[in-house]
Amino acid sequence: MGAYRSTMLLQATLNGPLTKADHPAVPVSPAELRADAEACERAGARAFHVHPRDESGRERLHPAVVDAVVAAVRNGTRWPVGVTSGAGIENETRRRVAYVRHWRQPDCTSVNLCEDGAFEVARAALGSGIGVEAGVWSVEDAEALVGSGLADRIERVLVEPAGGDANERLALAAAIHEVLDRGQVEAPRLQHGGGAATWRLLEDAVRRRIATRIGFEDTLLLPDGSVAPDNAALVAAARALGAGED
């Protein structure tokens, strides 16, 4: 393990870009997100990541929508609530930066370093007192973070290797950690995967004694391959594997 600050935080990712067509228990409205966060907290989650929606169910980064959704979730839990800043929701960098500058409620935001304007968005968040989770999908992203001058200002690094099967993603995660270690990035790390690689990468995070996350955004399936009834069941399964333990 490198010299980074280790924490075994377990974050619940409540919805991502999914809808009820993907799973009927995906929380969409502020009330649903609040209730889901409460259930996940009881199951062992100690942080939350959400994709805010407007009244039509459309993902939005507009400050009025983001602040209202985060406030609703926070009213149901005492743990930090973060949001996405994904370019897939708002692809115009100038508008995305402007929106983030006017956010007031999120504790943190994830910023995918592979996206255009990523470091502008990160600086806007930091300027508004919002923590940054730097999304590192590749070795190139890790190198960009090391050279950005922001590595010592972020809240955590999201090690989220993209592409390939579980074995390839595990190898990529190891390569990302090596770059971060060489660059002396001390921020805590949260490692996770998606789809079929989800549980393998979570188990590897537990082995590394670092933070991880689980929720519908990453997978609909429990470790045994059965469909999870809700996010709380996924959180409970992650806890049973050792995630979130200090």
SULPEJO-V264816 format. One record per run of one state. SS is the DSSP state (A for helix, B for strand, O for the rest). FROM is the first residue (numbers start at 1). TO is the last residue. Records with the same first field share a line. If there is no record, write none. Layout:
BEGIN
SS: FROM-TO, FROM-TO
END
This chain:
BEGIN
O: 1-9, 14-29, 44-46, 51-52, 54-58, 60-62, 75-79, 85-92, 102-107, 113-117, 128-130, 137-138, 147-155, 160-165, 183-187, 192-194, 209-210, 215-220, 222-226, 228-230, 241-246
B: 10-13, 47-50, 53-53, 59-59, 80-84, 108-112, 131-136, 156-159, 188-191, 211-214, 221-221, 227-227
A: 30-43, 63-74, 93-101, 118-127, 139-146, 166-182, 195-208, 231-240
END
